């Protein structure tokens, strides 16, 4: 065997390491006489496509990833549009709901409230401590729009990390899926004999806070080079843990920050097309949010950047955003409300509560309607038509996941706006032809953001993930559209370019970390943009067959 050594720099010293090698072939007699990798790729795809049920495809790909990760990621990168809905939303939602029933083998770390006081010892059981670079952590309390799934939420950590590998080239053995088990308040899981979590109701905030303080401290001790992504915590805890830990450890919350970043990117491109059609300035947009949970408010906070970049002050930017929750329009005179809603609560309205969405649209006169409510068909024909009556090219983003909880479909949005809608959803919808023209739905999928954001933070060795780094990931995505993609009014680049996009976003994130002074890889500061992009690309793992 020829061993290739490649040079690299560490703390100003050049060292050598062995270049990645393809996995060894089975010894003679342990494989069929003719086992060709190119043919095996075709065979694996045929096996996948022979399965009719989406959950069976998910189970097959999970087994393939475990047995042959190089083959799994090779197929994934070559067939991103086909694989993404299976390994991530929407199929991962079904997989999570059935996690205790389809469980095959250990994957990831489960840490329960029973481990409190000895979390460090549990973490040290991870077999590849020194290799760990990225962990996705959930407590299963609010998986997608499916509610409290308890330890069944592990599927979301596993799925997200598969996309870190596919989208940003994080090495598979550097990923750590983690599910925290605080119990579950979903009775059907407590009654399910196959459920694999603690059979108890969720613990209270005081005990949970003590656990999280210990968990985060022990994580930083066991995995000193680790970036943490919080995922699908309940709304109150999502904000609580982000604010409590973001300045102590390198971490971000994908529901609050990642969702906001990907929507901001799509909104930039949609707003430009909408303003071209209306002749109104970008600063005049008015955004109505239907849904005021952690994702909704997180997106609203991120979209503040859109207006401040147009020259508006923070107060002026806030005045361009309205929230709607289960009680209708959010305004101060309505009475007590959750803390996270107060920032956007309207001070310029003191009338009777407005609960009907059509009435709210009539009052607000929005140019953009964003849904993060997980209420299926909330944007019915009347709502879509009302938006079309106000705007020559209305912006309608039904962002709830999975598909069955989306506020409207792409087909309905196209039909009821006569093909003029600027559309992005959280889950995938098929393209459609309208008046002889092919129209393509945007998918405001966090997978465009978090792989590049994570890779950039890891390579910069950031001490924290700043708001400017998140904003840089969003603007990087917005700028990544090709001329061909812009010519057909795409709001997001084609998913087949995910590696190229991830590298560009990572470069932008590293630059933002440098400006914020949170980077520890200071040797990257002297690189030109071209050199830095090449460096990022060189660090991306590629499957070898």
ZAMARGU-4260 file (C-alpha; in steps of 0.2 Angstrom, whole numbers, plus 5000, padded with zeros to 4 digits):
<rodrens>
0) 5000/5000/5000 | 5006/5017/4996 | 5005/5029/5010 | 5003/5048/5006 | 5007/5061/5019
5) 5000/5078/5018 | 5007/5094/5027 | 4996/5104/5038 | 4999/5118/5051 | 4996/5117/5069
10) 5000/5132/5081 | 5012/5139/5068 | 5021/5122/5066 | 5020/5112/5050 | 5016/5094/5053
15) 5012/5079/5042 | 4998/5067/5043 | 4992/5052/5033 | 4980/5056/5019 | 4963/5048/5020
20) 4963/5030/5013 | 4948/5021/5005 | 4941/5007/5016 | 4950/4991/5013 | 4942/4978/5002
25) 4936/4962/5009 | 4950/4948/5008 | 4948/4935/4995 | 4934/4923/4998 | 4924/4935/5009
30) 4915/4944/4995 | 4908/4938/4978 | 4920/4936/4964 | 4914/4951/4955 | 4910/4966/4967
35) 4912/4982/4957 | 4909/4998/4967 | 4900/5007/4952 | 4888/4992/4950 | 4885/4992/4969
40) 4880/5010/4968 | 4867/5005/4956 | 4862/4990/4966 | 4860/5000/4982 | 4849/5013/4973
45) 4838/5000/4966 | 4836/4992/4983 | 4831/5009/4990 | 4819/5013/4976 | 4811/4996/4977
50) 4803/5000/4994 | 4786/5008/4993 | 4784/5015/5011 | 4794/5031/5015 | 4798/5024/5033
55) 4805/5008/5025 | 4817/5019/5014 | 4822/5027/5030 | 4826/5011/5039 | 4836/5004/5024
60) 4846/5020/5023 | 4850/5020/5041 | 4856/5002/5040 | 4867/5007/5025 | 4874/5022/5034
65) 4879/5010/5048 | 4886/4996/5037 | 4894/5007/5024 | 4895/5025/5027 | 4905/5029/5012
70) 4892/5021/5001 | 4878/5030/5010 | 4886/5048/5008 | 4891/5044/4991 | 4873/5041/4986
75) 4867/5055/4996 | 4878/5068/4988 | 4874/5061/4971 | 4855/5061/4974 | 4852/5075/4987
80) 4835/5080/4980 | 4829/5062/4982 | 4838/5058/4999 | 4835/5074/5009 | 4816/5071/5012
85) 4820/5054/5018 | 4834/5057/5030 | 4827/5074/5035 | 4810/5082/5034 | 4797/5076/5031
90) 4801/5057/5034 | 4812/5060/5049 | 4796/5065/5058 | 4788/5049/5055 | 4804/5040/5060
95) 4804/5050/5076 | 4786/5045/5080 | 4790/5027/5078 | 4808/5027/5084 | 4805/5015/5098
100) 4797/5003/5086 | 4810/5004/5072 | 4825/5004/5083 | 4839/4992/5077 | 4855/4996/5085
105) 4864/5009/5097 | 4866/5026/5089 | 4871/5042/5098 | 4871/5045/5117 | 4855/5045/5128
110) 4858/5055/5145 | 4844/5055/5157 | 4839/5064/5173 | 4845/5048/5182 | 4862/5052/5177
115) 4862/5069/5186 | 4878/5070/5196 | 4888/5058/5185 | 4885/5066/5168 | 4904/5067/5165
120) 4907/5049/5168 | 4893/5045/5155 | 4900/5056/5142 | 4917/5048/5143 | 4909/5032/5137
125) 4908/5040/5120 | 4920/5029/5109 | 4928/5043/5099 | 4931/5057/5112 | 4945/5066/5103
130) 4937/5066/5086 | 4921/5074/5092 | 4918/5091/5083 | 4899/5094/5082 | 4884/5088/5093
135) 4866/5090/5090 | 4857/5090/5107 | 4838/5088/5109 | 4826/5084/5124 | 4813/5078/5112
140) 4800/5090/5119 | 4795/5099/5103 | 4800/5088/5088 | 4796/5097/5072 | 4777/5101/5074
145) 4774/5084/5082 | 4775/5088/5100 | 4783/5079/5115 | 4791/5063/5108 | 4803/5060/5123
150) 4818/5050/5118 | 4810/5046/5101 | 4817/5063/5097 | 4834/5055/5095 | 4830/5053/5076
155) 4831/5072/5074 | 4849/5073/5081 | 4854/5058/5070 | 4846/5066/5054 | 4853/5083/5057
160) 4871/5076/5059 | 4869/5066/5043 | 4866/5083/5034 | 4881/5090/5042 | 4891/5076/5034
165) 4883/5078/5017 | 4881/5097/5017 | 4898/5102/5025 | 4909/5087/5024 | 4910/5085/5043
170) 4918/5068/5046 | 4905/5055/5051 | 4915/5050/5066 | 4916/5068/5072 | 4897/5069/5075
175) 4889/5066/5091 | 4869/5064/5092 | 4863/5067/5109 | 4845/5065/5117 | 4842/5071/5134
180) 4828/5061/5143 | 4819/5072/5156 | 4803/5061/5154 | 4788/5064/5143 | 4771/5071/5145
185) 4764/5061/5130 | 4753/5048/5138 | 4753/5036/5123 | 4772/5034/5125 | 4771/5031/5143
190) 4759/5017/5140 | 4769/5010/5125 | 4778/4994/5131 | 4791/4997/5117 | 4795/5015/5122
195) 4813/5016/5127 | 4813/5032/5138 | 4810/5035/5156 | 4792/5031/5161 | 4788/5047/5170
200) 4782/5065/5167 | 4794/5079/5163 | 4804/5086/5177 | 4802/5104/5183 | 4813/5119/5178
205) 4823/5120/5194 | 4829/5102/5192 | 4831/5104/5174 | 4842/5119/5175 | 4853/5111/5188
210) 4855/5096/5175 | 4859/5108/5160 | 4872/5117/5170 | 4881/5101/5174 | 4878/5094/5156
215) 4886/5109/5148 | 4900/5110/5160 | 4904/5092/5157 | 4902/5093/5138 | 4915/5106/5137
220) 4927/5096/5148 | 4924/5079/5139 | 4924/5087/5121 | 4935/5103/5121 | 4934/5105/5102
225) 4915/5103/5101 | 4902/5114/5094 | 4884/5111/5101 | 4868/5114/5091 | 4852/5114/5102
230) 4837/5107/5093 | 4819/5105/5096 | 4817/5110/5114 | 4801/5117/5119 | 4799/5136/5116
235) 4802/5142/5133 | 4817/5131/5136 | 4824/5135/5119 | 4826/5153/5123 | 4831/5149/5141
240) 4846/5138/5137 | 4852/5149/5122 | 4852/5164/5133 | 4860/5155/5148 | 4874/5146/5138
245) 4878/5156/5122 | 4891/5167/5129 | 4899/5153/5139 | 4901/5139/5126 | 4901/5138/5107
250) 4883/5134/5103 | 4868/5139/5093 | 4850/5135/5093 | 4844/5130/5075 | 4826/5133/5078
255) 4829/5151/5084 | 4844/5156/5074 | 4845/5143/5060 | 4827/5145/5054 | 4829/5164/5056
260) 4844/5164/5045 | 4837/5153/5031 | 4821/5163/5030 | 4831/5179/5030 | 4841/5173/5015
265) 4825/5168/5005 | 4816/5184/5011 | 4830/5195/5004 | 4828/5187/4986 | 4809/5187/4987
270) 4808/5205/4993 | 4819/5211/4978 | 4807/5202/4966 | 4792/5209/4975 | 4798/5227/4976
275) 4803/5226/4957 | 4785/5221/4954 | 4777/5235/4965 | 4789/5249/4962 | 4790/5251/4981
280) 4807/5252/4991 | 4813/5237/5000 | 4812/5247/5017 | 4793/5248/5014 | 4790/5229/5017
285) 4778/5224/5030 | 4779/5206/5038 | 4765/5197/5046 | 4770/5181/5056 | 4757/5168/5059
290) 4764/5159/5074 | 4774/5166/5089 | 4784/5152/5096 | 4802/5150/5097 | 4804/5148/5078
295) 4792/5162/5074 | 4800/5175/5086 | 4818/5168/5081 | 4814/5172/5063 | 4807/5189/5067
300) 4822/5194/5076 | 4833/5188/5061 | 4822/5198/5049 | 4826/5214/5059 | 4843/5213/5049
305) 4834/5215/5033 | 4827/5232/5038 | 4842/5238/5047 | 4853/5234/5031 | 4841/5245/5022
310) 4845/5260/5033 | 4831/5258/5046 | 4834/5260/5065 | 4831/5245/5076 | 4815/5253/5082
315) 4809/5257/5064 | 4814/5239/5059 | 4803/5232/5074 | 4788/5242/5068 | 4788/5233/5051
320) 4784/5216/5060 | 4768/5210/5067 | 4765/5193/5076 | 4749/5182/5077 | 4747/5169/5090
325) 4733/5157/5095 | 4724/5172/5103 | 4726/5183/5087 | 4736/5199/5084 | 4749/5201/5098
330) 4748/5219/5106 | 4752/5226/5123 | 4734/5231/5128 | 4729/5213/5126 | 4736/5208/5142
335) 4749/5196/5149 | 4759/5186/5137 | 4775/5175/5136 | 4791/5185/5138 | 4798/5180/5121
340) 4783/5189/5112 | 4785/5206/5121 | 4798/5213/5110 | 4787/5213/5095 | 4770/5216/5104
345) 4762/5231/5095 | 4761/5247/5105 | 4751/5256/5091 | 4735/5246/5093 | 4724/5246/5108
350) 4707/5241/5100 | 4697/5225/5102 | 4707/5209/5100 | 4708/5204/5081 | 4708/5185/5080
355) 4703/5181/5062 | 4718/5180/5050 | 4708/5189/5036 | 4704/5203/5048 | 4722/5205/5053
360) 4728/5205/5035 | 4716/5219/5031 | 4722/5229/5046 | 4741/5226/5044 | 4741/5226/5024
365) 4757/5215/5024 | 4768/5212/5009 | 4774/5195/5017 | 4765/5182/5026 | 4775/5169/5035
370) 4768/5154/5044 | 4776/5145/5059 | 4761/5139/5067 | 4760/5120/5062 | 4742/5123/5058
375) 4738/5114/5042 | 4728/5124/5029 | 4729/5140/5040 | 4732/5149/5023 | 4716/5145/5015
380) 4711/5151/4998 | 4703/5167/5005 | 4720/5171/5014 | 4730/5169/4999 | 4718/5179/4988
385) 4719/5193/5001 | 4738/5193/5000 | 4737/5193/4981 | 4724/5208/4981 | 4736/5218/4991
390) 4752/5214/4981 | 4757/5211/4963 | 4769/5198/4969 | 4764/5192/4987 | 4777/5184/4998
395) 4770/5168/5006 | 4781/5157/5016 | 4772/5142/5025 | 4787/5136/5035 | 4779/5123/5047
400) 4786/5105/5046 | 4782/5092/5041 | 4772/5093/5025 | 4755/5088/5033 | 4757/5103/5045
405) 4761/5116/5032 | 4750/5131/5032 | 4747/5129/5013 | 4753/5120/4998 | 4763/5127/4983
410) 4749/5122/4972 | 4736/5132/4982 | 4748/5147/4983 | 4750/5147/4964 | 4732/5144/4959
415) 4725/5158/4971 | 4738/5171/4966 | 4738/5167/4947 | 4756/5161/4947 | 4762/5177/4955
420) 4767/5170/4972 | 4784/5171/4979 | 4784/5155/4989 | 4795/5146/5001 | 4791/5132/5013
425) 4799/5122/5027 | 4796/5105/5018 | 4797/5100/5000 | 4783/5103/4987 | 4784/5097/4969
430) 4786/5110/4955 | 4772/5114/4944 | 4768/5121/4927 | 4757/5136/4926 | 4752/5145/4909
435) 4766/5136/4900 | 4779/5141/4912 | 4787/5129/4925 | 4787/5136/4943 | 4798/5130/4957
440) 4794/5131/4975 | 4808/5137/4987 | 4811/5127/5002 | 4817/5137/5017 | 4826/5122/5024
445) 4838/5125/5038 | 4850/5112/5029 | 4856/5126/5019 | 4862/5136/5034 | 4867/5125/5048
450) 4881/5114/5040 | 4890/5129/5033 | 4888/5139/5049 | 4894/5124/5060 | 4909/5120/5048
455) 4914/5139/5049 | 4913/5139/5068 | 4923/5123/5070 | 4937/5129/5058 | 4938/5146/5066
460) 4938/5137/5083 | 4925/5150/5088 | 4923/5153/5107 | 4905/5158/5104 | 4893/5159/5089
465) 4888/5177/5088 | 4873/5185/5079 | 4885/5192/5066 | 4891/5174/5062 | 4873/5169/5060
470) 4869/5184/5049 | 4884/5181/5038 | 4878/5163/5035 | 4861/5170/5029 | 4869/5183/5018
475) 4881/5171/5011 | 4866/5159/5006 | 4857/5174/4998 | 4872/5178/4988 | 4875/5160/4982
480) 4862/5160/4969 | 4869/5158/4951 | 4863/5168/4936 | 4853/5153/4930 | 4844/5151/4946
485) 4840/5169/4947 | 4833/5168/4929 | 4819/5157/4935 | 4815/5167/4951 | 4822/5154/4963
490) 4823/5160/4981 | 4836/5147/4986 | 4850/5138/4976 | 4847/5120/4970 | 4850/5108/4984
495) 4862/5098/4972 | 4875/5112/4975 | 4874/5110/4994 | 4893/5106/4996 | 4898/5122/4986
500) 4885/5132/4996 | 4892/5125/5012 | 4910/5130/5009 | 4905/5148/5004 | 4894/5150/5019
505) 4908/5143/5030 | 4920/5155/5023 | 4908/5170/5027 | 4906/5163/5044 | 4924/5162/5048
510) 4926/5180/5042 | 4912/5186/5054 | 4920/5176/5068 | 4937/5186/5065 | 4928/5203/5065
515) 4919/5198/5081 | 4936/5193/5089 | 4929/5175/5094 | 4941/5165/5082 | 4955/5155/5090
520) 4962/5149/5073 | 4971/5166/5070 | 4982/5159/5056 | 4967/5160/5045 | 4966/5179/5046
525) 4980/5182/5034 | 4972/5171/5020 | 4964/5180/5005 | 4946/5175/5002 | 4951/5163/4988
530) 4964/5155/4999 | 4951/5153/5014 | 4938/5146/5002 | 4951/5133/4996 | 4956/5129/5014
535) 4938/5126/5019 | 4935/5115/5004 | 4951/5105/5008 | 4944/5101/5025 | 4928/5094/5019
540) 4927/5075/5020 | 4923/5066/5004 | 4917/5048/5004 | 4929/5036/4996 | 4924/5020/4987
</rodrens>
